[in-house]
């Protein structure tokens, strides 16, 4: 068994589907084994060329040796529907795709060329304008062993290119998007606030921060210019998931907040 975090980090635009700006919405869906899919959504507003941060995550997903993990994402330009309508449709379609409907593209590649008619049919309730349409879609499925092979150094980042489908006359050029996602092996960060620091001399507590973090699989980074026998602050905070072997920054002090 291992814990994993899956993150839809960002997307980049070289060409928008609309003439000036796309009104984008993002849905990120994950299914573990036979459990029901989970979906998180984010409205991105009106966006133009450049990089746009998404940062949607499924954190600390416990994957056993016999489990399968499947995730997909959908990005749609839908400027003529309400946010509630778009989110509802994307949740429904993301779950349906994860449950076996729709196209079956190769792993870690764009699905826009696989079966665009299925997406257009399922999302017809929100694709009301001529320039509305899908700009990115991907679905991949991993066995436990696949994840271990994919992530040999605890974290992997992948970029998928989505060559746009036909954009009607009067809209922009065919859209060109890239999407960046990450998968990481993670564990909970110990809360070491109030533990002893590396400051020489006697300490008012017996538990030391660095050995505790190292035992949990993390490196220690002491904030420069801080002194004192106690840890008074840490980043990332305790009891959050973080990538195994990543550093935890600690601040020295004399009084715990």
C-alpha positions in Angstrom: 0.0 0.0 0.0 1.1 3.5 -0.7 -0.4 7.0 -0.6 -0.5 9.2 -3.7 -1.6 12.7 -4.6 -2.8 13.5 -8.1 -2.8 17.1 -9.2 -4.1 19.0 -12.2 -1.5 21.8 -12.0 -2.0 24.1 -14.9 -2.7 24.6 -18.5 -1.2 26.7 -21.2 -2.8 28.3 -24.2 -1.1 29.1 -27.5 -4.4 29.7 -29.4 -7.8 30.3 -28.0 -10.9 28.7 -29.5 -12.8 32.0 -29.3 -11.7 35.0 -31.2 -10.3 36.8 -28.2 -10.7 34.9 -24.9 -12.0 31.5 -23.9 -14.4 31.2 -20.9 -12.9 28.0 -19.5 -14.1 25.6 -16.9 -12.1 22.6 -15.6 -13.3 19.3 -14.1 -10.9 16.7 -12.6 -12.3 13.3 -11.8 -10.7 10.3 -10.0 -11.9 6.8 -9.6 -10.2 4.3 -7.2 -11.1 0.7 -7.9 -14.8 0.1 -7.9 -15.6 3.2 -5.8 -17.7 5.9 -7.2 -15.8 8.6 -9.1 -15.0 11.9 -7.3 -14.9 15.2 -9.2 -13.6 18.6 -8.4 -14.3 21.7 -10.6 -12.9 25.1 -11.1 -14.1 28.1 -13.2 -11.1 29.8 -14.8 -13.0 32.8 -16.1 -12.0 34.6 -19.3 -8.5 33.5 -20.3 -6.1 34.3 -23.2 -2.7 33.0 -24.3 -0.3 32.1 -21.5 -0.1 29.8 -18.5 -3.0 29.4 -16.1 -2.8 27.8 -12.6 -5.5 25.3 -11.7 -4.1 23.4 -8.7 -6.9 20.8 -8.3 -5.8 17.8 -6.3 -6.9 14.5 -4.8 -4.6 14.2 -1.8 -3.5 11.1 0.1 -5.3 8.5 -2.0 -4.6 5.1 -0.4 -3.8 2.6 -3.2 -3.4 -1.1 -2.4 -1.5 -3.6 -4.5 -4.7 -4.8 -6.2 -6.2 -1.4 -6.9 -6.6 0.5 -10.1 -6.6 4.3 -10.3 -8.3 6.1 -13.1 -8.4 9.9 -13.6 -9.6 12.2 -16.3 -9.9 15.9 -16.8 -12.1 18.0 -19.1 -11.6 21.7 -20.0 -14.4 23.3 -21.9 -14.9 26.8 -23.4 -18.5 27.6 -22.4 -19.3 31.2 -22.3 -23.0 31.0 -22.8 -24.0 28.9 -19.8 -24.1 29.6 -16.1 -21.4 28.3 -13.8 -23.8 26.0 -12.1 -24.9 24.5 -15.4 -21.4 23.9 -16.6 -20.2 22.4 -13.3 -23.2 20.0 -13.2 -22.6 18.8 -16.8 -18.9 18.4 -16.3 -19.4 16.3 -13.1 -21.8 14.1 -14.9 -19.6 13.6 -18.0 -16.4 13.1 -16.0 -18.1 10.4 -13.9 -19.6 8.7 -17.0 -16.3 8.6 -18.7 -14.6 7.2 -15.7 -17.3 4.5 -15.5 -16.6 3.2 -19.0 -18.6 5.4 -21.4 -17.0 7.5 -24.1 -13.7 7.2 -25.9 -10.7 5.0 -24.8 -7.6 6.9 -26.0 -4.1 5.8 -25.4 -2.6 6.5 -22.0 -1.4 10.0 -21.2 -2.5 11.5 -24.5 -5.3 13.8 -25.6 -8.7 12.4 -26.1 -10.0 15.1 -28.4 -9.3 13.2 -31.6 -10.7 9.9 -30.2 -14.5 10.5 -30.1 -15.3 14.2 -30.1 -18.9 13.4 -31.0 -19.5 11.8 -27.7 -18.2 14.8 -25.7 -20.3 17.2 -27.9 -23.4 15.1 -27.4 -23.0 14.8 -23.6 -22.2 18.5 -23.2 -24.8 19.9 -25.6 -26.6 21.5 -22.8 -23.8 24.0 -22.2 -22.3 24.3 -25.7 -24.8 27.0 -26.8 -22.6 29.3 -28.7 -20.9 28.6 -32.0 -17.4 29.1 -30.4 -18.1 27.0 -27.4 -16.4 23.6 -27.3 -13.9 21.2 -25.8 -10.4 22.4 -25.6 -8.7 19.6 -23.6 -9.6 16.1 -22.4 -7.5 13.2 -21.2 -8.1 9.9 -19.3 -5.5 7.5 -18.0 -5.7 4.3 -15.9 -3.0 2.9 -13.7 -2.5 -0.3 -11.7 -0.6 -0.1 -8.5 2.6 -1.4 -10.2 2.2 1.1 -13.0 2.2 4.0 -10.5 5.4 2.7 -8.8 7.0 2.5 -12.2 5.7 5.9 -13.3 7.0 7.6 -10.2 10.4 6.2 -9.4 11.6 9.4 -7.6 8.4 10.1 -5.6 7.0 12.7 -8.0 6.4 12.9 -11.8 5.1 15.7 -14.0 3.5 15.2 -17.4 2.5 17.6 -20.1 -0.2 16.6 -22.6 -0.7 18.5 -25.9 -4.2 19.1 -27.0 -4.4 20.1 -30.7 -7.7 21.9 -31.1 -10.7 20.7 -33.1 -12.3 22.7 -35.8 -13.2 26.2 -34.7 -16.1 27.6 -36.9 -15.7 30.7 -39.0 -15.9 33.9 -36.9 -14.3 32.3 -33.9 -10.5 32.1 -33.3 -8.1 29.6 -34.8 -8.3 26.0 -33.8 -7.4 26.0 -30.1 -4.0 24.8 -28.9 -3.7 23.9 -25.2 -1.2 22.0 -23.1 -2.1 20.6 -19.7 0.3 19.8 -16.9 -0.5 17.2 -14.3 1.5 15.5 -11.5 1.4 12.3 -9.5 3.4 11.9 -6.3 4.0 9.4 -3.5 3.1 11.2 -0.3 2.8 10.8 3.4 1.6 12.9 6.3 4.0 15.5 7.6 4.6 15.2 11.4 3.6 18.2 13.5 6.9 19.2 15.2 5.9 22.6 16.6 7.3 22.7 20.1 10.0 20.1 19.4 13.7 20.7 20.1 15.7 22.4 17.4 19.4 21.9 16.4 20.5 24.7 18.6 23.4 23.6 20.9 22.8 23.3 24.6 20.0 22.1 26.8 16.4 22.0 25.6 13.1 22.2 27.5 11.7 19.1 25.6 13.1 15.7 24.8 11.6 15.2 21.3 13.8 16.5 18.5 12.4 17.8 15.2 14.9 16.6 12.7 15.0 12.9 13.7 11.2 12.9 13.8 10.9 14.3 10.3 13.6 12.0 8.9 11.9 8.9 10.4 8.7 10.0 8.5 10.7 10.3 5.2 11.3 14.1 5.1 14.3 16.3 4.9 14.8 19.2 7.3 15.6 22.8 6.2 16.2 25.3 9.0 15.1 28.9 8.2 18.2 31.1 8.1 18.6 33.8 10.8 16.3 32.1 13.4 17.6 31.0 16.8 16.2 29.3 19.8 15.7 25.9 21.4 12.1 25.2 20.1 10.5 24.9 16.7 7.9 27.7 16.5 6.8 27.3 12.9 7.0 24.8 10.1 6.1 24.7 6.4 4.3 22.6 5.2 2.2 22.4 8.4 1.8 19.2 10.3 -0.9 16.6 9.4 -0.9 17.6 5.7 0.2 15.4 2.9 3.6 16.2 1.2 5.9 14.4 -1.3 8.1 11.9 0.4 11.7 13.1 0.7 10.7 16.7 0.2 12.1 19.3 2.7 10.1 20.7 5.7 11.2 24.2 6.6 11.5 24.9 10.3 11.8 28.2 12.3 13.7 28.3 15.6 12.4 30.3 18.5 11.9 30.5 22.3 8.1 30.6 22.6 5.7 28.4 20.9 2.7 30.4 19.5 
